[in-house]
Amino acid sequence: MNSLLKTLCFLSLILISVRPTGYAQTADDSKEANYQITGTVVESSSGDPVAYATVMLLESTSEKNISGGVADDEGKFFITGFKPGKYRLKINFVGFAPYVNENIIVKAGQKLVNLGEIDMEEESVSLEEVTVQGQRELITEKVDRTIYNAENDKTTVGGDATDVLRRVPMLSVDLDGNVSMRGSNNLVVLIDNKPSTMSASSIADALKQIPADEIKSVEVITSPSAKYDAEGSGGVINIVTKKNNLQGTSLSINTSAGMRGSNLGLNASARKGKWGFNLGGFGRAGYNIKGGFENNQRVTNPDGSISNIIQSSDTRNNMLMGRYNFGVDYEIDKYNWLAASVNFGMFNRDTKQDNLLTENYLDDELVNALMRRVNTEDLSNTVDISLNYTKTFEKPQKEFSIMTLYSRNNRTNDFVQALLDGNFENVESRIKNENASNNQEFTVQVDYVTPLGDGENQILEYGAKNILRRVNSDYAYFTADGADGEYLESDNAQYSNVFDYDQNVTAGYLSFTQGFLKHYTAKAGVRYEYTTINADFKSGEVEGEIPNYGVLVPSVNLSRKLKSGNMIKAAYNRRIQRPSLRFLNPNIQSSNPTQISQGNPLLDPEYTDNYELSYSTYLNATSINISTFFRNTNGSIQPLRTVQDDGVIYTTYENIGSEQSIGINLFANINVSNKLSFNGGVDSYYTMIDNNVGNPLYNASNEGFVVSGRMFGNYNITDSWVLQAFTFARGRRVNLQGYDSGFGIYGLNINKQFAEKKGSVGFGAENFFTSEFKMKNEIVSPTIIQNSTNIMRNMNFKINFSYRFGKMSVAPRRKKKSIENEDLKGGGGDNGGMMGAQ
């Protein structure tokens, strides 16, 4: 442990010692690094800063890019890396007319050229007439988050949120759609700053319901402030969908057809005066998703004999999903604003394992060979209803808001397992498991923000929140003879029962932001949450006590602005992670009878301490971000595996684990020219996991490095043709009792715009040199050795088409608020295991 802290301190010293300017200073005044152009980009109408505007320094007589940068969150920019001479300055940002200064003269010996405030005019022409020059940024950095501008990435057209998140720095998404941040699956996923029971049930399934074409940006918040819920030890991901503040009406259509899936989306917007409306729908079908499953588990029985189980099967998946929304907002007057929305979602997946062959050996002697057919259905529907009120004041940044949200997710996760006779021809018997569950949440949140003094350096925030959650799981097992026999329900309460789990979380927070010593900002806060729980079964009370508990969660964020727009940040926060239904549900999941699992209703939350240090800089047209982190988790929810008499592996969960991870993230965004840009990064961490079990038969620990990386390229062939490529790879991942193998994916997309850029058509190819992926999983313990392989065929070719009808023009932007729940340990999703191990 001491060596880890020494390593973290050493990395911190390295970052602090980095010079804040893009080039080392020398005594030679002719060097490029000695000259600097600075200024502040603001809106001409309001004087507000235009954060993250793209600034380019060009040759005076051509479009050759000499240097450039990106304005910070206060609109300030710094440009270095040029010599004395005459230049042109060009500034771009979506929604604003391009700014051009044709006469930038830098004289020899004139080290600093301060352009002062630069006014940008909001674009007043219709959208189809707007042409934004230059390469828009894919990544922007803010004090507390990293923002991936997904709307600028055309390679995700026709995909879903899973495809988008694979491109986001610090995130990793496996082939099943399970998301992790810096190696942690304990994430909170918000949609437009709002939670959803859809993501509480399964993040992986929720992401498949959100079309990539409707995602504006993805915000990665690694160190949430006290205003955020204490949940989510790994961090918070906020998916921002495309909304508009435009006057007029429009209708857009987008569709895609490919080998593995097709989609169709419609979105209509209307705004007139104080009223705004949005109505949208998206549907996607997944088909022809074939693969395979292999499993080999070797178990040492209590009597010393060895049971060896070998399994194999072919798999088929079909999916149908949709998401539909209606929203309305009304500006009562200059300071009061109302918004309401209704969102519906559905997700249906049918998974078939054809001819699941199971061979059972005892001390290398074949005992039996069984053939099964397994059909698993995962069906869900979600509704989210919200009503929000926001009041602003004459004093800038002062704001009061009340937000309410009702969410409900109904889910059915059933399977039917048919056992064939000795000739593998006729159905001998059948087992069916029905598990209908629902998750309801009602949330009320009140927030108040007020500046202190002159309002520039001190801001006070405080508020309260209550989440009332009701979870229900109604499960039952049935058996039947033959292919047509009548199903009979089990009368054993362990297999057929109703489980109710009620949870109430009441919270209050206080946060204070202070600017000091000109370039420093500190944001400190504290949050207190008290949780009450009531759980019972239809057949009786839960065995064991589930205590209520309170937790005090501090957070501190520090930042220092350096020269040339560089910034260094440090943060600490304490988080908790409550278990979701996936870990609590007592329903026995045995679709694969050799590997069964069951939740534990008595689980406590996990507690995590996070430390982070980051540095961001600009070198000409390149932005670079380096961050280091250390994470320590106690009471980690870990699987506890035991072996039954017949060699079957039984898995449940306990608060027995401890985890430590230390890592570094490096990310760079490079604008080579107005036509060509690259974006990529490397994420690496070293993790140590221990389940702290004293019995040597069940004790487990593991440690090792995990490395992943990504690269994205964008080339504007002409004004209407765009070529984009993407690749992502992740190395072997360390688990408590083994490893998951690494994998890599890639894609290529070419897009053509037409009809004055109102329409586009394109062609995309994914994994076109790889016919199939093999994801291997290894579990090793004193009593269990298991190797599983999940085979997926992800090669895909697709055609994309989109078109926009109507005409809208830019209107003044309104500040919007929405409610947030950052809740529940759900892992990367409920379907994170191998297909045959469900």
KEMI-232316 format. One record per residue (C-alpha): residue in three letters; x, y, z. Coordinates in steps of 0.001 Angstrom, whole numbers, padded with zeros to 6 digits, always signed. Last residue first. Layout:
ALAXYZ/...
# end
This chain:
GLN-026818-016854-017328/ALA-023566-018704-017793/GLY-023969-019763-021390/MET-024034-016221-022665/MET-020996-015177-020715/GLY-021688-012765-017920/GLY-022389-009060-018160/ASN-026037-009375-018880/ASP-027397-007449-015966/GLY-025439-004393-016909/GLY-021988-002907-016455/GLY-022330-003384-012763/GLY-025686-002466-011300/LYS-024595-000772-008107/LEU-027413+001657-007454/ASP-028114+005345-007932/GLU-027049+008614-009375/ASN-030477+010258-009512/GLU-030596+013603-011294/ILE-033338+016146-011955/SER-033298+018601-014808/LYS-032527+022255-015326/LYS-032595+024412-018430/LYS-031073+027785-019258/ARG-032687+029323-022287/ARG-030733+030160-025423/PRO-031760+033111-027553/ALA-033239+031956-030879/VAL-031457+030408-033858/SER-033469+029791-036986/MET-035630+026869-038073/LYS-036741+025690-041491/GLY-038561+022522-042453/PHE-037534+019065-043594/ARG-034349+017241-042611/TYR-033016+014122-044337/SER-031015+011079-043235/PHE-029685+007923-044909/ASN-027231+005257-043800/ILE-026135+002056-045569/LYS-024600-000768-043531/PHE-021928-003449-043529/ASN-021317-005556-040423/MET-018839-008099-039066/ASN-019910-008736-035469/ARG-019960-012544-035257/MET-019739-013304-031552/ILE-018152-016333-029847/ASN-018273-016621-026053/THR-015541-018807-024631/SER-015508-020198-021099/ASN-012632-021633-019066/GLN-013291-022836-015510/ILE-010949-024193-012851/ILE-012659-024582-009483/THR-011587-026008-006089/PRO-008420-024073-005200/SER-009578-021204-007438/VAL-009210-020247-011122/ILE-011831-018599-013317/GLU-011009-017793-016964/ASN-013139-015954-019515/LYS-012520-015909-023252/MET-014151-013565-025755/LYS-013763-014929-029270/PHE-014631-012458-032002/GLU-015837-013458-035458/SER-015372-012788-039181/THR-012753-010101-038673/PHE-011548-008108-041703/PHE-014724-006021-041991/ASN-014920-005239-038288/GLU-017469-002531-039104/ALA-018256-001050-042510/GLY-020249+002095-043197/PHE-021820+003699-046262/GLY-023365+007124-046386/VAL-026261+009312-047407/SER-026936+012834-046229/GLY-029733+015360-046423/LYS-030315+018992-045490/LYS-026724+019769-046466/GLU-027715+022146-049276/ALA-029609+019277-050939/PHE-026703+016868-050493/GLN-024231+015531-047930/LYS-022093+012452-048644/ASN-020724+010198-045902/ILE-017941+007622-045743/ASN-017578+005376-042686/LEU-014902+002973-041461/GLY-014996+000843-038306/TYR-012803-000927-035791/ILE-013044-003350-032862/GLY-010463-004938-030581/PHE-010594-007548-027832/GLY-008872-008583-024617/SER-009528-011767-022667/ASP-011352-011734-019346/TYR-009230-012851-016408/GLY-009126-014908-013231/GLN-010505-015200-009727/LEU-011070-011574-008681/ASN-011025-010255-012235/VAL-008205-008669-014264/ARG-008964-007504-017788/ARG-006807-008572-020758/GLY-006161-005735-023173/ARG-008700-003376-024660/ALA-008729-002128-028260/PHE-010643+000615-030045/THR-010580+001714-033690/PHE-012297+004480-035648/ALA-012318+005832-039199/GLN-014026+008803-040848/LEU-014285+010021-044451/VAL-016373+013110-045262/TRP-017727+014254-048654/SER-019769+017476-048971/ASP-017203+020281-048666/THR-014563+017945-050085/ILE-012463+015066-048710/ASN-013048+016218-045145/TYR-010903+013762-043166/ASN-011648+012502-039640/GLY-009585+010023-037634/PHE-010341+008305-034312/MET-007939+006246-032205/ARG-008552+004213-029058/GLY-006588+002572-026265/SER-006833+000034-023460/VAL-004443-001305-020828/VAL-005176-003425-017731/PHE-002283-004220-015389/GLY-002343-006899-012698/GLU-003750-008186-009431/ASN-005660-011146-008054/SER-007066-012479-004812/ALA-009210-015413-003788/ASN-009981-017284-000575/TYR-012628-019985-000988/LEU-010770-023203-000182/PRO-008223-021292+001926/ASN-010967-020327+004424/GLY-010065-016837+005662/VAL-012056-014928+003026/ASN-010665-011437+002391/ASN-012143-011200-001137/ASP-008995-009551-002513/ILE-008555-007370-005610/MET-005511-005354-006762/THR-005664-003190-009895/TYR-003024-001509-012037/TYR-004361+001039-014489/SER-003895+002105-018104/ASP-005923+004270-020463/VAL-004439+005395-023794/GLY-005785+008130-026038/GLY-006977+009239-029415/ASN-008229+012000-031664/PHE-007015+012849-035116/SER-007902+015692-037477/LEU-007716+016409-041211/LYS-009546+018967-043313/ASN-008935+022282-041560/SER-005424+021046-040827/VAL-003548+018682-038522/ASN-006076+019231-035722/ILE-004875+016907-032959/ASN-006892+015858-029884/ALA-004867+014026-027250/PHE-005724+011799-024260/LEU-003579+010137-021599/ASN-005149+008336-018642/ILE-003120+007039-015675/GLY-003802+004397-013063/ILE-003978+003172-009508/SER-006605+000670-008406/GLN-007364-000777-004985/GLU-010168-003232-004257/SER-011438-004905-001092/GLY-014034-007642-001121/ILE-016305-009317+001377/ASN-019683-007650+000982/GLU-021230-010916-000283/TYR-022729-012272-003510/THR-024022-015669-004713/THR-022664-018292-007086/TYR-023284-022064-007185/ILE-021002-024150-009420/VAL-022517-027585-010188/GLY-020254-030567-009454/ASP-023127-032821-008378/ASP-022401-032332-004663/GLN-022466-028545-004947/VAL-019376-026399-005416/THR-019172-022914-003917/ARG-018621-019516-005484/LEU-018784-016173-003666/PRO-019128-013270-006078/GLN-017921-009864-004858/ILE-019655-006762-003500/SER-016846-004514-002259/GLY-016992-003817+001479/ASN-014068-001435+001117/THR-013021+000370-002073/ASN-009801+002348-002701/ARG-009287+004352-005901/PHE-006132+006154-007042/PHE-006062+008421-010084/THR-003783+010031-012635/SER-004815+012402-015415/ILE-003132+013675-018571/ASN-004990+015860-021077/ILE-003560+017106-024357/SER-004951+019614-026876/THR-003197+019969-030225/ALA-003564+022911-032623/ASN-000426+024641-031299/LEU+000413+022734-028130/TYR-002460+023071-025663/THR-002417+021788-022078/SER-004412+019811-019558/TYR-003204+018376-016234/SER-004984+015961-013927/LEU-004830+014679-010328/GLU-007422+012352-008806/TYR-008143+010651-005478/ASN-011243+008495-004916/ASP-012397+006866-001654/THR-015006+004104-002012/TYR-017672+002588+000243/GLU-019802-000381-000863/PRO-023433-000738+000177/ASP-024760-003609+002324/LEU-026127-006898+000972/LEU-028865-008715+002878/PRO-031111-009439-000140/ASN-028461-011789-001671/GLY-028845-012715-005333/GLN-028731-016237-006777/SER-026551-017936-009379/ILE-026437-021293-011151/GLN-023653-022708-013318/THR-024017-026347-014469/PRO-027770-025944-015026/ASN-027313-023223-017670/SER-030675-021436-017558/SER-030180-021661-013819/GLN-030946-018251-012316/ILE-032283-018728-008802/ASN-034540-015781-007924/PRO-033261-014162-004703/ASN-032837-010759-006434/LEU-030436-008575-004448/PHE-027363-008466-006733/ARG-029230-007771-009981/LEU-031826-005785-008058/SER-029243-003061-007406/PRO-026679-002905-004609/ARG-025937+000546-003133/GLN-022619+002114-004064/ILE-021088+004742-001783/ARG-018738+007586-002642/ARG-015989+009624-001001/ASN-014411+012438-002967/TYR-010980+013910-003609/ALA-009868+016169-006458/ALA-006854+017834-008047/LYS-006759+019950-011215/ILE-004030+021529-013354/MET-004876+023882-016202/ASN-003281+025239-019359/GLY-004844+028218-021135/SER-001503+029631-022306/LYS-000305+030191-018748/LEU-001674+028232-015815/LYS-005135+028015-014327/ARG-005232+026251-010986/SER-007963+023844-009927/LEU-009137+022271-006678/ASN-012110+019946-006109/VAL-013067+018661-002647/SER-015842+016195-001761/PRO-017269+014934+001525/VAL-019919+012179+001898/LEU-021592+011592+005256/VAL-023490+008286+005345/GLY-026622+007114+007131/TYR-027867+003561+007639/ASN-030996+001480+008054/PRO-030342-002140+009003/ILE-031314-005218+006969/GLU-031671-007996+009566/GLY-031527-011699+008750/GLU-033913-014200+007193/VAL-036272-012095+005072/GLU-039815-012316+006406/GLY-042480-014680+005177/SER-043989-016542+002205/LYS-044675-013383+000226/PHE-041117-012345+000938/ASP-039899-009266+002786/ALA-037750-006156+002540/ASN-037886-002722+004214/ILE-034986-000321+003826/THR-034242+003168+005159/THR-031362+005218+003767/TYR-029990+008475+005170/GLU-027797+010647+002957/TYR-025529+013504+004018/ARG-023591+015592+001499/VAL-020544+017774+002014/GLY-018913+020315-000229/ALA-015734+021917-001397/LYS-015028+023774-004649/ALA-011691+025548-004808/THR-010538+027840-007610/TYR-007052+029260-008121/HIS-005784+031708-010761/LYS-006331+035104-009099/LEU-005067+034138-005623/PHE-008593+032977-004742/GLY-011835+031717-006256/GLN-014235+030075-003837/THR-017000+027562-004501/PHE-019169+026303-001640/SER-021380+023210-001536/LEU-024019+022093+000953/TYR-026064+018914+000637/GLY-029210+017209+001918/ALA-030404+013663+001335/THR-033309+011297+001995/VAL-033116+007803+000440/ASN-036124+005492+000797/GLN-035933+001813-000154/ASP-038652-000806-000516/TYR-037771-004378-001519/ASP-040548-006878-002199/PHE-039810-010512-003148/VAL-042538-012850-004382/ASN-041981-016598-004304/SER-041377-019768-006311/TYR-037981-021502-006203/GLN-036961-021090-002562/ALA-040606-021213-001526/ASN-040795-024837-002737/ASP-044297-025470-004141/SER-042932-025730-007703/GLU-045424-024891-010419/LEU-046646-027652-012748/TYR-046431-027127-016528/GLU-048683-029329-018657/GLY-046994-031798-021009/ASP-046511-030908-024660/ALA-042833-031573-025419/GLY-042344-034236-022795/ASP-043040-033865-019092/ALA-043351-030461-017444/THR-041665-028451-014667/PHE-042337-024918-013466/TYR-040248-022444-011446/ALA-041565-019127-010118/TYR-040514-015511-009693/ASP-042240-012262-008746/SER-039613-009575-008108/ASN-040713-006172-006776/VAL-038731-002985-006255/ARG-040135+000209-004731/ARG-038009+003356-004560/LEU-038751+006679-002876/ILE-035973+009156-003624/ASN-035825+012386-001606/LYS-033656+015429-002288/ALA-032409+018535-000573/GLY-030486+021654-001560/TYR-027480+023889-001139/GLU-025184+025914-003345/LEU-023030+028911-002382/ILE-020890+030742-004944/GLN-017900+032969-004228/ASN-015427+034497-006688/GLU-017460+036510-009179/GLY-020670+037022-007245/ASP-019768+040497-005949/GLY-020425+039308-002402/LEU-021934+035838-002383/PRO-023433+034152-005441/THR-026607+032108-004945/VAL-027641+028614-006001/TYR-030724+026864-004624/ASP-031789+023296-005365/VAL-034942+021291-004538/GLN-035358+017637-005593/VAL-038351+015310-005583/THR-038069+011709-006789/PHE-040564+008883-007298/GLU-039081+005552-008316/GLN-040654+002274-009425/ASN-038763-000925-010328/ASN-040685-003889-011676/SER-039970-007584-011882/ALA-041398-010622-013660/ASN-039296-013774-013329/GLU-040653-016938-014966/ASN-038451-020034-014954/LYS-039418-022994-017110/ILE-038090-026553-017001/ARG-038914-029131-019684/SER-038774-032910-020009/GLU-037968-035682-022518/VAL-038006-033654-025713/ASN-037294-035910-028692/GLU-034172-036343-030859/PHE-030964-036383-028789/ASN-031008-040219-028766/GLY-030821-040307-024970/ASP-033822-037996-024677/LEU-033740-034220-025008/LEU-033944-031748-022082/ALA-035849-028515-022834/GLN-034946-025351-020932/VAL-037342-022411-021016/PHE-036152-019022-019809/ASP-037753-015875-018468/ASN-036607-012315-017731/THR-039613-010009-017680/ARG-039118-006341-016890/ASN-041349-003454-015987/ASN-039526-000168-015424/ARG-041209+002796-013791/SER-040013+006350-013372/TYR-041588+009421-011767/LEU-039568+012625-011650/THR-039897+015962-009895/MET-037739+019085-010006/ILE-037866+022325-008059/SER-035374+025042-008968/PHE-033896+028278-007584/GLU-031165+030323-009282/LYS-028637+033088-008691/GLN-025932+032881-011379/PRO-026313+036575-012362/LYS-028391+038827-010067/GLU-031620+039694-011825/PHE-032992+036352-010735/THR-033660+032876-012098/LYS-036560+030551-011358/THR-036735+026979-012626/TYR-039667+024546-012529/ASN-039473+020901-013584/LEU-042027+018187-014352/SER-040836+014691-015289/ILE-042427+011451-016477/ASP-040235+008426-017288/VAL-041766+005216-018669/THR-039943+001945-019266/ASN-040649-001366-020979/SER-038752-004630-020665/LEU-038443-008075-022211/ASP-035579-010557-021805/GLU-036509-013946-023230/THR-034201-016964-022918/ASN-034589-020148-025010/VAL-032491-023172-024110/ARG-032335-026451-026018/ARG-030666-029281-024153/MET-028529-032345-024903/LEU-027114-034454-022101/ALA-024061-036714-022056/ASN-023505-038951-019050/VAL-020875-040349-016686/LEU-017838-040190-018969/GLU-014757-041286-017001/ASP-011957-038721-016591/ASP-012211-038772-012758/LEU-015947-038099-013082/TYR-016936-036742-016495/ASN-020136-034921-017474/GLU-020746-033966-021109/THR-023185-031121-021746/LEU-024342-030404-025315/LEU-026435-027253-025785/ASN-028236-028091-029017/ASP-029365-024628-030020/GLN-028877-021860-027486/LYS-031482-019230-028267/THR-031591-015619-027112/ASP-034663-013407-027619/ARG-034322-009752-026769/ASN-037038-007155-026328/PHE-036394-003568-025255/MET-038966-000840-024792/GLY-038777+002839-023949/PHE-041266+005595-023253/ASN-040395+009182-022354/VAL-042748+011894-021098/SER-041598+015470-020632/ALA-042445+018654-018770/ALA-040726+022030-018591/LEU-041519+025305-016821/TRP-039537+028587-016770/ASN-039568+031721-014659/TYR-037181+034717-014828/LYS-037984+036509-018101/ASP-041571+035334-018097/ILE-043567+032123-018139/GLU-041140+030465-020582/TYR-042874+027234-021494/ASP-041415+023811-022216/VAL-042903+020732-023846/GLY-041543+017238-024346/PHE-042690+014023-026012/ASN-040486+010950-026292/TYR-040308+007536-027886/ARG-037613+004850-027589/GLY-037632+001507-029372/MET-036046-001920-029281/LEU-036260-005233-031092/MET-033539-007841-030688/ASN-032723-011264-032110/ASN-029894-013479-030898/ARG-028758-016925-032023/THR-026295-019257-030295/ASP-024517-022502-031195/SER-023606-024838-028348/SER-020758-026367-026378/GLN-020245-027780-022902/ILE-017586-029821-021090/ILE-018017-030653-017392/ASN-015167-032237-015431/SER-015748-033556-011929/ILE-012620-034549-009998/SER-012766-036750-006877/GLY-011339-035507-003571/ASP-014379-036323-001442/PRO-015334-032611-001232/ASN-015325-032393-005068/THR-012550-030736-007060/VAL-014184-029016-010040/ARG-013075-028701-013669/GLN-015179-026449-015849/ASN-014983-026298-019642/ASN-017392-024027-021449/GLU-017962-023178-025112/PHE-020588-020868-026565/GLY-021342-019852-030138/GLY-022343-016987-032341/LYS-025064-015579-034508/ILE-026576-012124-034674/ASN-028673-012399-037873/TYR-031047-009840-036411/GLY-031154-006580-034496/ALA-034136-004298-035008/ARG-034170-000620-034117/GLY-036928+001885-033493/PHE-036751+005592-032795/GLY-039455+008112-031999/GLY-039627+011823-031469/LEU-041865+014696-030465/ASN-040485+018040-029272/PHE-042391+021168-028373/GLY-041411+024710-027382/TRP-043601+027580-026258/LYS-042474+031115-025381/GLY-042583+032455-028911/LYS-042947+029659-031386/ARG-040974+026478-031244/ALA-041600+023225-033070/SER-039546+020054-033276/ALA-040202+016712-034965/ASN-037988+013621-034788/LEU-038310+010404-036750/GLY-036022+007359-036494/LEU-035743+004077-038365/ASN-033248+001315-037660/SER-031717-001788-039188/GLY-029518-004573-037830/ARG-026885-007235-038397/MET-026325-007145-042169/GLY-027241-003484-042526/ALA-029971-000904-042969/SER-029956+002641-041604/THR-032599+005315-041263/ASN-032872+008952-040362/ILE-035813+011308-040644/SER-035976+014914-039538/LEU-038954+017215-039154/SER-038659+020932-038509/THR-040673+023825-037181/GLY-039896+027445-036375/GLN-037762+029159-033733/LEU-034702+027333-032461/ASN-033577+026454-028967/ASN-032824+022890-029896/LYS-032484+019498-028323/LYS-030070+016742-029226/THR-029475+014270-026424/VAL-026983+014704-023602/ILE-025718+011412-022141/ASN-024375+012014-018623/ILE-021861+009492-017305/VAL-021093+009638-013571/GLY-018164+008131-011675/GLY-016678+004827-010520/SER-018131+005007-007021/GLY-021594+005755-008414/GLU-023904+006789-005614/ALA-023372+009781-003322/ASP-025944+011724-005313/TYR-024607+014827-007038/LYS-024657+018265-005433/ALA-021705+017267-003275/SER-019435+017383-006344/PRO-018808+014508-008771/SER-015162+013515-009406/THR-014911+011434-012612/ILE-017663+013200-014538/VAL-017705+011982-018165/GLU-020119+014023-020287/VAL-021384+012511-023548/SER-022551+014794-026336/LYS-025345+015477-028849/ILE-026854+012004-028939/GLU-029880+011608-031246/ASP-028004+009942-034119/ALA-026528+007371-031735/PRO-029988+005992-031000/ILE-030759+005269-027324/GLN-032362+001872-026640/LYS-029093-000109-026786/LEU-027713+002058-023990/ALA-030503+000962-021648/ASP-029762-002716-022233/ALA-026117-002363-021161/ILE-027046-000138-018211/SER-029425-002769-016890/SER-032163-002358-014289/ALA-031042+001075-013077/SER-030569+002151-016715/MET-034270+001667-017511/THR-035218+002999-014097/SER-034083+006310-015533/PRO-031932+009077-014174/LYS-031987+012661-015467/ASN-029102+014920-016442/ASP-030141+014663-020115/ILE-029918+010868-019805/LEU-027948+009814-016752/VAL-025730+006741-016362/VAL-024289+006070-012915/LEU-021258+003825-012788/ASN-019993+001004-010596/ASN-018353-000986-013408/SER-014878+000243-012437/GLY-011804-000295-014634/ARG-011113+003386-015291/MET-014747+003764-016291/SER-016646+000588-017186/VAL-019533-000098-019555/ASN-021174-003435-020419/GLY-022383-003505-024035/ASP-021943-007263-024567/LEU-018874-006683-026775/ASP-017135-004744-024013/VAL-017365-000993-023455/SER-014445+000930-021939/LEU-014623+004554-020861/MET-011740+006907-019939/PRO-012090+008872-023210/VAL-015325+008339-025190/ARG-015256+006385-028465/ARG-016784+003160-027113/LEU-019505+005361-025556/VAL-020844+006236-029025/ASP-021237+002647-030245/THR-023044+001696-027030/ALA-025326+004715-027432/ASP-026808+003207-030593/GLY-025806+002663-034205/GLY-027128+003902-037547/VAL-024633+006758-037685/THR-021772+006075-035248/THR-019032+006830-037793/LYS-020428+010353-038203/ASP-018717+011773-035128/ASN-019383+015507-034743/GLU-022694+014921-032933/ALA-020761+012893-030356/ASN-019081+015910-028784/TYR-017198+014064-026004/ILE-017122+016212-022851/THR-014619+015724-020019/ARG-015799+016869-016596/ASP-015267+018977-013471/VAL-013304+022000-014690/LYS-014297+021593-018309/GLU-012452+019885-021165/THR-013723+019609-024724/ILE-013359+016654-027092/LEU-014559+016180-030677/GLU-013613+019669-031777/ARG-015061+021092-034974/GLN-012761+020991-037995/GLY-012805+024155-040055/GLN-015593+026223-041560/VAL-019163+026109-040301/THR-021625+026556-043150/VAL-025119+027717-042191/GLU-027712+027881-044989/GLU-029587+024740-043952/LEU-029835+026101-040453/SER-031755+029217-041344/VAL-029950+032533-041019/SER-029559+034425-037738/GLU-026261+033005-036487/GLU-025392+034559-033125/GLU-022755+037258-033470/MET-019333+036765-031906/ASP-017639+039616-030074/ILE-013915+039424-029351/GLU-012861+040831-025983/GLY-009207+041843-025667/LEU-006920+041207-028669/ASN-003799+040959-026506/VAL-000640+040521-028587/LEU+002253+039476-026355/LYS+005980+039120-027104/GLN+006337+042106-029428/GLY+010095+041723-030053/ALA+009643+041390-033794/LYS+006194+042637-034748/VAL+003044+040489-034786/ILE+000391+041794-037169/ILE-003126+040322-037179/ASN-005029+041955-040049/GLU-007676+039700-041553/ASN-009703+039183-038372/VAL-012417+036590-039026/TYR-015344+035584-036807/PRO-017610+032765-038018/ALA-021346+033373-037391/PHE-022501+031682-034236/GLY-024727+028633-033558/VAL-021788+026212-033630/PHE-018460+027855-032785/ASN-015770+029184-035084/ILE-012906+031692-034703/LYS-010521+032739-037525/LEU-007406+034881-037110/ARG-005450+035947-040207/TYR-001689+036536-040071/LYS+001124+039036-040660/GLY+004580+038294-039289/PRO+006622+037532-036190/LYS+007011+033789-035544/PHE+004465+031203-034417/GLY+004111+028495-031744/THR+001751+030102-029221/ILE-001991+030825-029067/PHE-003874+031517-025838/PHE-007664+031528-025475/LYS-010149+032876-022971/GLY-013890+032114-023326/GLU-014387+031532-019592/ASP-014709+027738-020008/ASP-011477+027687-022014/ALA-011045+028759-025627/VAL-009533+026153-027943/GLY-006218+026447-029770/GLY-004456+027463-032938/SER-001271+027521-034984/ILE-000052+028028-038539/ASN-003049+026576-040430/LYS-002674+027144-044172/GLU-005867+028692-045542/SER-003948+031192-047676/THR-002804+034828-047994/SER-002511+035937-044360/GLU-001377+032523-043167/LEU-003782+031180-040589/LEU-004181+031322-036806/MET-007159+029204-035735/VAL-009455+029504-032684/THR-012171+026908-031943/ALA-014734+028093-029382/TYR-014603+026092-026167/ALA-016660+028479-024019/VAL-018320+031470-025628/PRO-018221+033860-022668/ASP-021331+035913-021849/GLY-021299+039535-023091/SER-025041+039357-023658/SER-025627+040412-027268/SER-022084+040196-028665/GLU-021459+036770-027174/VAL-017894+036556-025884/VAL-014478+035241-026976/THR-011583+036439-024785/GLY-008113+037186-026155/THR-004520+036007-026346/ILE-001737+035925-028922/GLN+001700+034754-027819/TYR+005278+035025-029016/ASN+008308+033640-027142/ALA+007596+030011-028145/GLU+008282+030738-031816/LYS+011944+031505-031194/SER+013141+034828-032535/ASP+013527+036208-029030/ASP+016422+033831-028324/ALA+016879+033547-024589/THR+014858+030384-024488/GLN+011467+029380-023142/ALA+010387+025743-023466/TYR+007326+025295-025644/GLY+003627+024638-024980/THR+003581+026687-021837/PRO+002679+025387-018392/ARG+006012+023647-017760/VAL+005513+020153-016384/SER+006746+019968-012773/ILE+003242+019584-011362/LEU+002595+016561-013575/ILE+005844+014824-012613/LEU+005305+015599-008947/SER+001848+014005-009111/LEU+003253+010877-010756/PHE+005752+010542-007883/CYS+002988+011069-005311/LEU+000933+008308-006925/THR+003929+005947-006933/LYS+004651+006686-003273/LEU+001010+006010-002447/LEU+001175+002678-004244/SER+004432+001727-002505/ASN+002834+002406+000863/MET+000000+000000+000000/
# end
